[in-house]
């Protein structure tokens, strides 16, 4: 599900028990260094907004950021809110599941609205 889109970038929700967004460039650049400098700055500014809003809204133990792009060889950044009682913590979300979690998180649609509003104001 896409929660934000402009001419250069879009943000998708990853289906997960935790708040997890992926920021993509529309142009399928293979490496961060391949992005024009202005687009690279825009990407990191949007990352900053997403991270800030995620921390402010969900109050996670930690924010995880990843950009492997091995399976999908194009620039994208994962932004994940992590909680001590999520199913994988402290392991990465791609790691071994340690428990069954039942997180009681606030409404994600409100979070999406906050992210979009903050990006547009930035």
N, C-alpha and C positions, 0 to 999 in steps of 0.2 A: 504494500500500500504506500503510495507516494503522499507525503504530508506537506512538501514544499517543492516548488519548481520555479526556476527563472530561466533566462537564456543560456546560462553557463553551468548551472548546478541543480541537482535535485536530491531530495532526502527521502529515503525509504524507511519504513518501520520493518524491523526484523521480527518475525514471529518467535516469541520467547517468553519465559516467565518473568524476565527482568526487562526494564526499559532499555531498548537497544535500537539505535538509529544508525543508518549507513548513509554517508554523504558521498555522492558521486559527481564527477564532472560529466557533463553531457557528451563532450568530445571524448572518445575512448583513448586517452593517453595511457601509455604503458607504465611510465614511471613518474614520480612526483617531479623529478628534474626535467621532464619533458614539457611540463606545463609552462606557458608564458608566465613571466614573473607576476603580472597583474592578476592572473587567474589563480596562481599559487597563493598569493596574498589573500584573495577573496575566499579561497577554500579554507585557509587557516582562520580567517576572521569568522566564518560561519561555524567552524569547529569550536572556536572560543565561545560563541553564543550558545551553541547546543550544550556544551559542557557546563557552562554557567547556569543555564536554565534547568538542566538535569539535576545539578547539585542543589539548587535553590528549591526545586519542586519536590524532589524525592528524598533528599537528605541521605544519600547512600553512604556506605562505609568507604567506598572507593569508586572512582571512575576509571574504567579500562578503555584504552584506545588501541586499535590495531589496524594495520594496513599490510596484510600479507600479499594479497593479490596473486597467489599461486594458482588457485583454481579458476579465478576470474581475473585474467591478466590485464586489468585496467585500474586506473587510480580510483580508489574509494577508501573511506575511513570509517571504521566501526567505532561507535561511541556507546559504552555500556555502563549502566548504573549497577554497581555490585553491592550486595548486602551479605552480612555474615551468615544469615540464615537462608540464602538462596541455595539451590540444589548442588551447586558446584564449588562455592567459595571454600577455600581460597584458590582452588584450581581455576584455570581459564575455562570459559564456557565451552571450548572445544575439548576439554579434558575429561577426566573421569568424574562421573556423577557421584556425589558423596552421600546424598540424602534426598528425601522427598520434601519439597518446600511448599509452603502455603503462604505466600507473601500477600499482605494486605496493603495494596498500594493505591494511591489516589487515582482518579479518573485520567486515563491516558489522553483522551480527546482534549481535555483542558490543557494538558502539557503540550500537545501538538499546537494548539492555538497560541500558547505563550511563546513557543519557539518561533513560529511564523511571525508573530507580532514583533518580537525582538530582532529578528533578521531584517524585517522591513524598516525598523527604526534605526538600525545600525548603519 
